[in-house]
Structures are given as structure tokens and as C-alpha cells.
Amino acid sequence: MLALPTGMGSTQATIEAFAAVPEVVDRLGAEYERLSGMRLTADTRPVSRQQCSALAFARSLAQYPNFPLRVSLAEPSIRSGRALSGVISGLRKNTLYLMIVDDEGKAELVTSYPNQRASVMNFSAPMTLTSGPVSSVQLLVAIASDGPLRTVPNKPGMPAEEYFSRLATEIIMDDRSIAYGITSFVVQ
């Protein structure tokens, strides 16, 4: 599971929760209420077990749960063949990668923006449903770095577990700093 704070009020907190097992989010809500006395409201995004390596990587980052990159979509649900578009904000590094982790756990580079200097960037990329309807969301991951990364899923179908393991190794071995952001969408 990956839980990202989205708001805090005087009587409740809200999160965006990515989970393969919805009961985990329910348990988190119950434990949060027990400890804080406040209700936790979750916008639960169902993911497949194959996508969980992307969530585990995100949880391992020092910036979790307050990722510096904010990925906002124009529409969280699009028709196959239409463009997924939105805005990425919080950019403070000069190279941006957008990738999809699909419901089968495959990572694929959507686009990259080398040598960008803007702190806010618009994006648009066509999306096509390659199989029938699924019960999980598709993950859109934004990663920014100073200079290009060697570890990029250039070939379609790279297992997300392999990709994020290689990326973690590159970050540690090369003492790289990245910025991260994640959201989800549905292709119909």
C-alpha cells in the first residue's frame, strides 16, 4: 500500500491510497482513528499485485509521503486512443521522465523532457487499451533528476519490479537525487 496525504481538517484527515487489498486501507483508517481520535477518509485506488513494486519503491524514498512532484490529470478516466494530459508541478531538476506502470506490472516510458527549466510543465500522451477492462488503475509515475538517468524503461514491457530495482541501484551507487510523483488513471 501507498498512502499519500491530501488534506487535514480539524476532525479528519484525507489520503489517496493505492492498494492491492482494500482491507489494508480500512485497517490503516481504524488505526489512525484509534491513535489520533480523527477520522481518516481514503480515496482508494485499486492496484494489481504486479504494480506493488512501484509502490514499494515510492515508500523507500526519503521524501515519502510528501513527494515534491505533483502530477495533476485533466481527466482521471480516458477513452482508449485519447490523450492523457495534465500538469506536473514542483520541478526543480532539469530532466523529467513520465512512465506508466500498467495493470500487468509492466513499466514503459511515455515521454522524457531533457534540459527542461520550468517548475511547472504540461504533458499530453495518447493511451491505448491493449486488453479488456481491468479492475485496477494504471499508474503514472513522474521522476525528475539532474541530468539523464541510465535506468529508463525504453523497451515496452519491462517488469516494474526489475525497473525499480535497477533504478534504486543507480540512485544508491551513483549517489543520485531524484524527485518523485505518482497518480493513477483509467483507460476505457
ABEGO torsion letter per residue (X at the ends): XBBBBABBBAABBBBBBBBABAAAAAAAAAAAAAAAGBBBBBBBBBBBAAAAAAAAAAAABAAOABBABBBBBABABBBBGBBBBEBBBGBABABBBBBBBBAAGBBBBABBBBGBABABBBBBBBBBBABBBBABBBBBBBBBBBEBBABBBABBGBBAAAAAAAAAAAAAAAGBBBBBBBBBBBBX
